[in-house]
Amino acid sequence: MAAGAMATKPTKTSYDVVIIGGAIMGSSTAWFLSDNPDFSGSVLVVEKDPTYEFSSTAHTNSCIRQQFSHTLNVRISQFAADFVKNLRARMGDDDRVPNVDIQSYGYLYLADNEGFAQTLRDNQKVQLAAGAETELLTAEDIAARYPFYNVDDILLGSINTKDEGYWDGGVVFDWFRRSARERGVEYVQGEVVAMARDGGKVTSVTLASGNVVHCGQVVNASGPRAARTSEMAGIHMPVEPRKRFTWIFSAEQPLAMDLPLTIDPSGVHVRQDGPTTYLAGAAPDPDPAVAFDDFHMDHNRWQDHVWPIIATRIPQFEAIKVVTEWAGHYAYNTLDQNAILGAHPEITNFIFQNGFSGHGLQQSPAMGRAVAELLTYGEFRTLDMAPFTFERVLNNDPIVEKAVI
C-alpha cells in the first residue's frame, strides 16, 4: 500500500474503540489514546473521504482565540495554544515534526452599541481571571493603534494579542493522523451505515462495504454529519450543517501592518492571510441547514454585503480583488453553539465529540485529550468537561457563550 494510503477493509472484526470520522477531532482522540501509556486497547478510525476534501477541517480558517465568555472555553484554547507551540515536544521530539507557532495579531471585537460594549467588558473580566491578556480599547485607542480603521460608529473594542490569531491547523492535523497510525491506530476508508445495540450498549457498526465491526466503545466524531451518525444509535441531537463563506483577496493598497482578525458589528470578519493578502468570512442570510454536499458559493453575498462592509470599516480596502473563495460547513449546535462531549447517559458506550459550531480546530487538542481520558479512565481528568455533556441537551439547558462568531 502506498505511503499514507488508507485501507478499505478493517484487519479485525472487533476493536476496543471505533471512531467515526477521521478529520481533526477523530484524529486528535486517536492520537491522545495512542499517547496515553494507560491505554492499551485497539482503535479503528472510520473515515468516509480519505482526501478530507469536503471536511470542515479542510475548509477551516485556522484561527485561535481566548476571547470567550465561558471560562472553560478560554482554558480549552489556552491548552491548544500550548500544544501547538510545543508540537514537536508533544510528538516525542520527533525531528520530522515541524515547529509551529501562532501568528498572534489577535482578534479585535468591535462594539457599536452600549449593550455589546458591556458584554466585552464582562467577557474581559472572565478572560483576565483565566490568564488571558485581553485589552479594552476606546475608539480613540483603536485609531491610534490601527489608523486604517473607520471607527466613527465604534464605542469600544476588545483585543488580545497573546496566543490569538492564525496557526497552521493542517500541519497539526497531519501529525495527529500520521503519528497515531505509526503507533498502531488503524484507519479505514468507509462509511458507517448502521449500528447494532443491546440495551444500553452499541455492540457493532456496519460499514457500507458490508463489514460488521464489533466495538467496546464508539466515538461520534463525524462533524456536520453528527446527527445522522447518532440517529443510527437511536439518538437525536441538535447538530446540523450550516454553510460559511470565505474569500481571500488582495488589496490595491495593502496595509502597512498586520490586520487583526476584525469582527465587525455586522458579523463579517476579516484578517491578515499572507504578506499581501487578506481573508474575509461571513454567514449566508438566511442561514438554514444545508445538504452535506452543498458547497455552492453565493457570489452576491460578497458583492452586495461583505465587500461594502469591509470597505466602509477599512477605507483602504475600497479597491480589492478576490483571489480565491470557498464554502465550508460548521457542525452547528442549534441549542447553544457549544461542544457536545462525553457519553450518552443511557447508551453509555456512545461518546459524543460534536457540535463545535466553528470552534473545532482550535478546540481539537483539548477535546481529543478529554475524550481519550474518558475512554481510558471513565472520567475527565485534566479539564472538567462536564458542562458540555449531553444531559444539557436532554434538559434543554443551554450553555451561554456570548462570544460566538
N, C-alpha and C positions, 0 to 999 in steps of 0.2 A: 504494500500500500504506500502511496506517495506520502512524503512528509507533510503532516498537517491534514491529511485526508481523513474523512470520517467514515467509519464502518456503517453499514446499513442493517446489520443484524447483531443483537447482543450476543456476547460469548457465553452467557449463562442464562438460566431460566429464573433465577432468584437473586435479589440484591437487598442488602440492608436498607439502602436509601435509593429511591428513584426520584430524580429531579426533573421536572417537566419544564423545559426551557433552558437553553444554554447560553443566553446572552449574559450581560454583565452581572445580573442578580444571581442567576443559577450558577454561573461560573465562580462568583465570589464565594457562595456557600460551598461549592465543591472544593475550592482551594482551601478555605479555612478548615474544612473537615480533613483534608489531606495534610494540613499543617499541624493538626492537633494530636499530640502523642497519646492522648487518652481515647482517641477514636481509632478503631482497627477494623471497621466494617467495610463492606463493598459498596461502591457508589456507581450508579448509572445515570448519566445525563442524556435525556432525550431531546433533541433539537430538530425542529421541523425544517429549517433552512440553514445548512452549514455555511452559506455565504454571509448570513446575517444581513443581507441587503435591505430587508424591509423591517428590521428590528428597530425598536426605539433607541437602542444603544448606537446603531449606525447613524441615526438621524439627530443625535443629541447636539446641543450647542456647547457641551463640555465645560460647564461653569460650576463654581462652588461659592457658597456664601455662608456666613454665620448670622446674617441678619434675619432671624426668625423671631417670633413672639413666644414660642414654647421652648423652655429650657432644654428639653430632650432633643429637639431638632437642632439646636445650637451645638450640643455635645456630639451629636452624630456627625455633623460637618467638621467639627474640630478633630475627631478621630480620623476622618477621611483625609484631612489636610496633613496630619502627621503621617498617615500611612503612605500617601502619595509621595511626600518629600523624602521618605525613607524606604522607597520601594525596593531598592537593591538589598538593603539590610534585611527587610522583611522576607525577601525571597532567598535568604540564606547566603547573602553576599556573593551571589552568582554574577560573575563578570559579564555574562551575556545580557543581564538586565540593565537597561539604560537608567541613568539618573534622571528623575522627573522633578520638575519644580512647578510652582504656581505663579502665574503672571498676576501679581496682586495689585491690579489697578482698581479693584474694589467695585462694589455695587453702589450706585447713587440713586436712592429713592427721592422723588420729588413730590412734595405736597402742595396742592394749590387751594386747600381749604383747611379750616381750623380742625375739623374732625380728624382728617388723616394726619395732620401735624401732631395732634395729641397722641395718635396711635404710634407715630415714630418716636415720640418722647417715652411712651410707655414701653415700647419694644427695646429702646436703648437701655433702660434700666435692667431688663431681663438679660440682655446681651452682655452688658458690663459685669453683672453678677456672675455670669458664666465664664468670664475671662476674655471676652471679645474686646475689641478696641474701637467700637463704633463712636463716631463723632456726629454731633448735630451741627448743621451749617445754616445760617441765615442766608437769604438771597444775596446779601452783600458779600458774605463769606464765599459763596459759590462763585460769584462773579470775579472775585479776587483770585481765587484758586484756579478756576476754569473759565477764562474770559470769553470763550467761544459760545457759552450758553446764553440764550434769551431767558431771563428769569423774571420778567415783568409780572407774571402771574403767580410766582412761587412764594410761599410763606416760609417753608422750611425744607431742608434736605437732610439725609442721613447717609453716612458712608463709613465703611470700614476697609482699610487697605492692608490688613494683616490676614494672609491666607484666604483671600477673597478675590476671585477673578476667574481666569481661564487656566485649565490644566489639560494634559493630553490623556483623555479618557481612553482613547483607542489603545495606547501602549499598556495601560493598566489592565484593560480587558484582555488583551492578547496574552499577557503574562499570567493572569488568573487562570486562563484556559490552558495555556501551554504547560505551566508548572503543575497544575492539577493532573493533567494527563500523564506527565512524566512520573508523577508519584502514584499512579495506578488508578486514577479515576477514569472510567470508561465513558466515552462519548459515542452516541449512535445517532445517525440521521434517521429520523422517523417522526411520526405524529401519533400521539396518544388519542385514541378514538373511543375508548370505553374503559370503565373501571368496574371491578367486582368488589362488593362489600359483604362482610359477615358481621352484622350488627354494627358495633361502633368502630370497626376497622376496615380500611381499604386493604384487600388481600392481594389484588393484582391489577395491572394495567394491560390493556390490549393495544398493540400498535396497528397502524394501517396496513402493515405488511402481514398481519395475522399473528405475529409473535405475541405470546402471553408471558408477561414478566411478573413474577411474584415479588412482593415488596414488604419490608418491615415498616418503613415509613415512606411517605410520598410528599414531595415539596412542590407546591404550585408556584413556579417562577415564570409564568408564561405571559407576562407583560400585559398588553392590551387584550389578549385572549383569556385573561384570568377567569372571567365569569363562565366562559364556555368550559374551561377545564374543571371548575368547581361543580358545574351542573352534572358532570359525569359521576360525581360522588353524591349527588342529590342535594347540593348546597347552592343557595342563591346568594350572590354577593354583588355589591353596587359598584362594579368597575366596568368601564366601557371605553372603547377607543374614541378619543377626541383629536381632531386634526389641529396641528400647529404649523404655521408657515415660517420659513427662514429665508432671508435674502442676504447675499454677500454683495457689497457694492464698493466701487472706488469713487473717490471724490476729485473733482477738478482742482479743488484747493484742499489738500489734506491738512489735518490739524497738526499743530507743532508739538503736541504732546499726546500721550496715550489717552484714549477715551474710556472712562469708566463704563461699566455696564449700567446704563442710564435707564431707569424705569420712569417713563413719562406718566403723568396722571391719567392719560388716556389708556394706559396698559401696554402701549407699544414700548419695546425696549431696543436699545442699540448699544453696541460696544465696539472696541477695537478688535480686529480679527487678525490682520497681518500688519507689516510695517506701513502699508499704504491702502489697506482695505478694512472694511467695517462690516459688522454683522447686525442685522435687524430681525426682530421676531414679533409676531402678532398672532392672535387667535382669529378665526373667522367670526362673522356676525351675520346670522345667529351661529351658535356653537353646539350643534347637535352631535349625538353619537354617529359614527360613520362606519362603513363596512371595513373589514380588516384589510382589504386590498385597495382602499380608496386613498390614493396619494395625489389626487388631482390638485393642481395649483389654481388658485383664484387670482388671476393676474390683475383684475380690477381692484383687489384689496390693496395692492401696492400703489397703484396709480391714484386711487381715489382716497385712500385713508393713510397708509403708512408713510409714504413719501412726504405728503403735505405736513404731517405731524413732525417728522424729523427735520424738515427744512425750516419749520417755524421755531422749533426748540434750538436748532443749531443752524443759524442762517448761512454759515459757511458751506452747508450741505445742500444749498439750493441747486447746484449743478453736480449731480451724481449719476452713476451708471451701474445698473445691476450686472454683476459678473456671473453669478450662478444663483440658483434658488431651489428649494425643495420643500416638500411637506412631510412631516413625520407625525407620529401618534403619541399622545400622552396616554398612559394607563390611568384613566381619570376616575378617582374615587368620588362618586356623586354625593356621598354622605358628608365628607369634610376635607377632601383633597389631601389626606394624610395616609401613611402606610397602614396596611392591614397585615399583621405579623403574628406568627405563632400558631398553635394547634387549635383546631376546631374543638369546642367544648364537649361535643358528643361523638364525633368521628375523630378520635384522639390521635390517630397517626397521620392525619391530613394536615399539613403545615402550610400556612399562607405566607407568601412573600410578595405582596401585591399592592396595587393602588397608589403608586408613588407620585402620580399626578405632576410629572415633570421634574421631580427632585431625585429620581432614581440613580442617576450616575453618581452624583455627589454623596448619596447615602449608601451606595453599594458596599463599601468596605465594612461599615458598622452593621449593616443588615445581614451581610454574609456571615460575619462573625457571630451575630446574635442567633441566627438560625442554626449555625453549626453547634453552638453551645446547647441550644435546645435539643437538637438531635443527639448530642453526646451525653448530656447530663440531665436532660429533662427540665432545664430551667435556664433563664438568662443569668449570666454570671458577671458581666462587666457593666454594661449599661442596662438598666431595668426598662425593658421594652413593654411592660405590662399595659401602659396606656394605649398601645397600638393593637391590642388583641381583638379577636373577632367578637367578643362579648359586647363591645360598644355598638357594633352593627346590629346585633340582635336586640339590644336595648334602645336603639335609635338615640344614642348618646354621643354626638359628635365631639371631636377634639377641636377647640377653637384655635386656629392658627391664622393670625392676622396678616402674615407676610407671604401670601401666595401670589405667584406671578402667572 
